[in-house]
């Protein structure tokens, strides 16, 4: 794609790069962003060219690891870059106590700093 500009990311990133997201594309986000899936738009030369849809797959031992932590009295917290419904689905499946979705990497440290001990 020599000479073309490609932007992959959330709506805020696209807006900061002057990419307009048409209303019909927004409805596609909603249709495909079921719990357990994260939809990421792809823009080519300032226009939406496609959507990437990611589905979370849990490690087989995730639930037993969280259960062991909980049995030790450890409160579990999930900080995820995935959207809130996806993060909540994962948290429900493995019985995590508290969940924060849509958190960028820089924001995770801030949340950890404010979590009670």
SETORKOL-436897 format. One record per residue (C-alpha): z, y, x. Coordinates in steps of 0.05 Angstrom, whole numbers, padded with zeros to 5 digits, always signed. Example, Ala and Ser with C-alpha at 12.3 -4.5 7.8 and 13.67 -1.06 7.14 Angstrom:
% SETORKOL-436897
+00156-00090+00246/+00143-00021+00273/
END
This chain:
% SETORKOL-436897
+00000+00000+00000/-00018+00047+00056/-00011+00120+00036/+00026+00106-00028/+00098+00123-00046/+00140+00067-00075/+00210+00079-00102/+00255+00022-00125/+00321+00038-00157/+00362+00061-00216/+00341+00117-00263/+00381+00170-00225/+00344+00154-00160/+00277+00157-00195/+00295+00224-00226/+00315+00251-00158/+00245+00232-00134/+00210+00267-00192/+00191+00202-00226/+00185+00208-00302/+00207+00147-00341/+00167+00142-00407/+00206+00126-00471/+00170+00059-00478/+00194+00039-00409/+00266+00057-00428/+00260+00010-00487/+00235-00045-00440/+00299-00034-00398/+00341-00046-00460/+00301-00108-00480/+00308-00141-00412/+00378-00117-00393/+00416-00171-00429/+00484-00189-00402/+00474-00228-00339/+00412-00190-00320/+00400-00126-00281/+00335-00087-00291/+00310-00044-00234/+00248-00001-00243/+00193+00005-00191/+00153+00070-00186/+00087+00077-00149/+00061+00147-00135/+00109+00178-00185/+00095+00130-00243/+00130+00067-00266/+00091+00008-00240/+00138-00049-00260/+00208-00074-00271/+00247-00123-00228/+00296-00166-00268/+00353-00199-00230/+00397-00253-00258/+00465-00270-00229/+00479-00341-00206/+00552-00357-00193/+00574-00401-00136/+00600-00467-00162/+00669-00456-00132/+00677-00384-00158/+00718-00402-00219/+00765-00449-00181/+00775-00398-00126/+00794-00344-00176/+00840-00392-00213/+00875-00408-00147/+00885-00334-00133/+00912-00322-00203/+00960-00381-00195/+00988-00346-00133/+01001-00284-00175/+00943-00245-00146/+00908-00198-00193/+00832-00204-00187/+00784-00145-00191/+00708-00146-00190/+00672-00085-00162/+00598-00094-00175/+00534-00055-00166/+00507-00092-00227/+00509-00059-00294/+00574-00062-00334/+00552-00117-00383/+00529-00162-00326/+00593-00151-00287/+00634-00165-00349/+00597-00230-00362/+00611-00253-00291/+00684-00232-00296/+00691-00270-00362/+00660-00333-00334/+00708-00337-00275/+00768-00303-00310/+00772-00241-00266/+00826-00193-00290/+00792-00126-00282/+00719-00106-00275/+00681-00044-00253/+00605-00047-00260/+00552+00001-00236/+00590+00019-00174/+00551+00042-00113/+00573+00017-00045/+00605+00084-00027/+00645+00084-00092/+00677+00016-00081/+00724+00042-00027/+00745+00099-00073/+00762+00051-00129/+00801+00005-00082/+00841+00065-00057/+00864+00080-00128/+00880+00009-00151/+00954-00004-00159/+00983-00053-00109/
END
